[in-house]
Amino acid sequence: MLSEKVNNKKVRSWNRKNACCFCKQLVTNFSTHLLRNHKDEHEVLLYMSINDSDLRERKRRRQELTDELRNRGNYLYNNSVANEEGKNIIPNRRDYENLITCIKEMYGFNNETGNVDITSSPARFPSLLSCVDILYSQTILNISLTTAQKDHKKKKLDEFKLLFAANWQWEISSNAEKARKKKNMTKDIILLPVDEDIKVIMKKIHELEETYGENLKTEVTVLNYENLCEVTIAHIIMLDRKRSGDVAEAELHYYINRKNADIPLSVLKCLTLEQRQAIDKLDIFQIPGKRIRAVPILLTQKMRENINAIIISREKLKIPKTNRYLFARALSEEPFDGGKCLNRIKEKCTLKKPEMLTATGLRHHIATMSQVHSGRNDRYTEHLPGRVSGS
């Protein structure tokens, strides 16, 4: 008789018991129990008849049959003790093991070296625990289940959650983190956009703004409308250094309902003449960005005029009022692709390193330049890079 005492040493434990689907007994050696006590049962006779010449195939087929009988017995046993105090259900580790196997296969885990090909996603997989919590809550609220059925499902979820929380780090997470750090050591240095390229593309944007704005005023067509939308999106990305998706998916009501509070006279007195003039020419509104943070969008007078023209043209182009985007497409409910809008402007320019001129590259550029040109005690400039990169 095997001892039920838990061994503290890190060795494999052989005291796990499974329920027999024929006699309902808990046994440790399931296959031997079937052959000794139930050799006349149909499934056991089928088990003994499997005699493939290929040993691997024979083992695989017999394993499938014993697994089916084991799961059947454990299921019947768990149902019978689900509402009995002092008795524990038999956890189904097979579900957890299958999940881990799939995850390792999905992210290229090498069992020999411990290396992981895709390193970013495994770190996010603990969110599966949140899914377990949701299932737990749904089980409690499900009025079609009996108390015994609810307790049975909750125990299974608790077992899965315990296995996942205890073993996930050692299964793949720690190896993924090690692989990520090694890859970062050989990662290419992030190159910033060339200042001359920024000047060239901004000059081209100003020219296209004038042209497309006049074209839309002259004739409201889908082409003129979308051209002005694209150049305005590109201008906001360049001027404000914002994520292309945040800009392209900005919603109309954030612009219409923007608040322009009057600046106190005491503040105006502290400003120079140029700064006072800039206040009259600039406008600002906020949109939700990453993690629903408020992202300020600064607009020049020309950008504001173009956006107003875009909004007025919506009715003539019969754009549905249900389309919530500020830069709504004329023939689709989908938003513009901010990255593609910027790329179309780049194609019209002669640039030294156009591949560096992206929304991400522009945010890196302003963050780096602010640190390079900041004073040693300039706390505002030190705070700026984090705000720009995280906005």
N, C-alpha and C positions, 0 to 999 in steps of 0.2 A: 504493500500500500504506500503510495507516494504521499509525502508530507505536504500539508497545506501551508506550512510556515514559509514566510517570504524570506528569501535570501538577499541580504544586503549587498553581496558581491555582484559585480557587473557580469553575470553569467546568464545564459538563457534559462528561463523557468519552464519546467515541464508539468506544472500542476494545473494548467488550464483545463477546464472540463467543458464538455459539450453534451447536449441532451440527445438521447437516442429517440428517434421518431417512432420506434416500434414498442419499446418497453418503458419509455419516459424516464429512464435512469440517467444520472449524470456520470459520464465516464471520461477518463483521461486519454486512453488510447482508443480512438473512435473506430478505426479500421479493424483492429484486432477484436474489439467487442462485437462488431458485426459478424465477423467470420466465426467466432466461437459460439455466439448465442442466437444468431438469426440467419443461419446458412440456408434455411428453407424459404426465406422471403424472396420474392421475384427480383427485387433490385440487387440483393446480395448474390443470387444466382447469376444475374447479368454481370455483376462485378467479377465473379470467378471465371466467367466464360471469356473474358477479355484476355487473349493470349497472343497479342501481336508479336511478330518476330523482332520488330524494332522496339527496343526497351524504352526509349523515350516516348514513343507513341503509346505504348502500353501504359506507362506511368501517367501520361497526360489524360488518357481516357478514364482510367480508374480514379484519378484525382477529381475529375469533373463530376463523376458519379457520387463519390464520397462527399464532396462539397455540397452537392444538391441535397443529399440526405442529412448532412450536418445542419445546413441552414433550415431545412424543414423541421427538424427536431428542436432546434433552438427557438424557432418562431413559435412552435406550439408550446414550448416550455415558458417562454416569455409572456405569452398571452394568459397562461394559467396562473402565473404568479404576479402579474402586473398590479393586482389590487390586494396582495397579501403583504402585510408588514413583516419585516425581518428577512425577506428574501430578495435577492438581487437578480436582475435580468442578466442574460449572457450578452455582452456587447458584440456587435458585428464589426470586427476590425477589418474585414475585407473591404468595406466601403472606404475607410480611411486609407488603406494600403493602395487601393485602386486610384484614389485621388492623387496621392503622392507620386505614384508611378506615372500618371498622365502629366502632372506638372513637370516632373523631371524630363520627360520626353519632349514636352512642349518647349522648354527653355534650354534644351541641349545640355543636360547634366551628364558629365562623364564620371561613371562610377569608379574608374581606376585612378584618375587624376584629381577628381573633385572639382574640375573646372566647369563653369557655367557660361554658355554662349550669350544668352540674353540676360543681362544683369539687373535691369531696372525694374521689371515687373514682379519678380519674386518678393521684393520688399513690400509690395502693396497687397500681397495675398492675405495677410492677416485680416483684411476687410471681410474675408469669408466668415469670420466670427460674428460679424454684424448680420450676415445672412442667417446664421444659426439662431441669433437672437430674434430675428423677424419670424422665422419658422416657429420658434418657441411661443412668441406672442400670438401668432395665428392659431396655434394649437389650443391655447388657453381660451381664445375667443370663439372657437369653433363649437357651435351649439349642437351639431349633428353627432359629435363624438361622446361616448360615455366617459365617465370618470376614469374607469380602468384603461380605456384606450388613450385618453389624454396622458395619464401617468406613464403608460408604456412609451408613447412618442417622446415625452419629455425626458425620460431616462435615456433613450437612445441618443437624443440631441446632447444631453449632458456628457455622455460617454465620448461622443465625437469631439465635442468642444474641449474636453480634458485632454484627449490624445493630441489634438491639433495644437493646443496652447503649449503642451509640454515638449512636443517633438519637432515642431516646425523649424525652430532655429537650427537644430542639428541635421535635419533632413536636407535642406537646400539653402535656407536664408543666409547662414554664415558664409557658405561657399560662394554665394552670389555676391555678397559684399566684398569678399577678398578679391574675386575676379574683377569687380568694378574698379577697385582701387588700383589694381595692376594695370588695367586698361588706361586709366587716367594718367599713369606715369608715362605712357607712350603716345598720349593723345596730342594731336596737332595743336600748335599754339593758335589761339583765336586772333585772326588779323582784323584790324579795324578798317572801316571804309576810308578811302582816300579823301582828304579835304577838298581837293580839286573836283573830284567826282560829285561830291555833295553840292558844290557851287554850280556845276554844269547842270545837274538834274533839277535844281531849284529854279534856275533860270528858264529851263524848258517848261517847267510846271507853270510858272508865271505867264509865259507866252501862251500856253495851251488854255489856261484859265480864261484869258481875254478872248481867245478865238472861240472856244466852245461856249462861253457865256453869251457872246454876241450871236452865235449860230442858234442857240436855243431861244433867244429873244426874237430872232427873225422868223424862225419856223420851229414849232414844237413837234419834233419827230422822235421816234424811238432812238435812232442813232445819235442825234444831238443830245438827247436827254442822258443816255447812258455814257456818252463821252464825258459830259460834264460831271456826272457822278464819279466816274473812275478817276479823273484828274483831281477832284476834290478829296476823295479818299486817300490818294497818294500824297496830296499836300498835307493832310492831317498827320499821316504816318511820318512824313519827313520833318514837319515842324514840331510836333508834340512828342515824337519818339515813342509812339504807342504800338501795342500789338496789332497786327493787321486784322485779326479776327474781331477784336474789341471795336475797332473803328467801323469795319464793314457791317457789323451786326448791331450797331448803335440803333436804338429805337427812337421813333419820331417824338414820342411824348416827353422824352428827356430834354430834347431841344426846345420844344414849344413851351414847356413849363419851367424853363430855366429861370433862376432868380437873379435879378440885377439890382442888388441893393445899392443905395447911394453911399458914396464914400464920405465919411465924416470930414468936415472942413479942417479939423486939426491935423488929419492925415495928409490932406491935399497940400497944406502949407509946408509939409516936410519934403515934398517931392519937387524935382526939377521941372523945368518947362517941358522938356522932352518926355518925361515920365507922365506928366498930366495929359499931353497930347496922345500918348500911347493908350491911356485909359479910355479915351473917347473912341479910338480906332479898334481896340481889341474887345473881344467878347469871350465868355467862357460858359461851359455847361459840363455836367458830370454824367458819366455812364458807369454801369457796373462792369468791373473787370475781373481778373482772376480772383477766385475765392470771394466774389461779390464785394470787392473793395471799390471804393469810389475812385474813378479815374477822371481827372479833369482834362477837358478838351479845350485848348486855346484856339480861338478863331481870329483871323484878321478881318478887316472890313470887307475885303474882296471875297473871302471865303464865306462870310455871312451872307453877302449878296447872292452868291451862287447857290447856297443852300436854300435861301428863300425862293429863288427861281425854280429850283428842283421841286420844292414843295408845291408851288403854284401849278407846275406842269402835271402833277399827278392826276388831277381831275380831267385834263384834256386828253391824257393818254389812257384814261379809264382804268387806272390802277386801283384795285379794290381798297376800300377803307380798312378792311381787315388786315391788310399788309402792314405790319407794325414797324417795319424798318424805316429809318430815316432815309437811307439810300435804297429805296425799293426798286426792284427790277421791273421793267415794263411788261415783260412777257413771262415772268416766272415768280413764284412765291418764295423762291430761294434767295438768300442774300448774295451780294457780290463777294468775290474772293479778293481780299485786300492785297495778298501777295501778288496775285496776277495783275491787279490794277497797277501796282508799282512796277512790275516787270514790263508792262506795255509802255510805260513812260521811259524806262531804261533803254528799250529797243530803239527809241527815237533819238538817243544821245550817243555820243562817242566817249566812252568811259575807259579808264585805265584798268580798273578791277571791278567790273560790274557784279561779280559773284559775291563780293563783300558787302554790297549795298542792299541789305535786307532789313526788315523791321527789327530783327534781333541784333544785327550788326550795328544799327543806328543806336539802339539802347546801350550796347556796350561802348559805343563811341562817346556818347555824352557822359556816361558814368566814368569812363577813363579820363576824358579831357577835364572833367570837373575836379578830379583828384590831382591831375598833373598841374593845373593852374591855380589850385587853391593855396591859400596861406596856411601856415602851420596851425593857427588858432581859429581857422574858419570852420566853425561847427556846422554851419548851414551846408557848406559844400561837402563836408564829410557825410552828412546825412542824405544828400541828394542821390548818390549812386544806388543806395539801397531802395529808395523810394521809386526811382525810375525803373530799376530792374524788377521790382516786385509789383509794380502797378499794373 
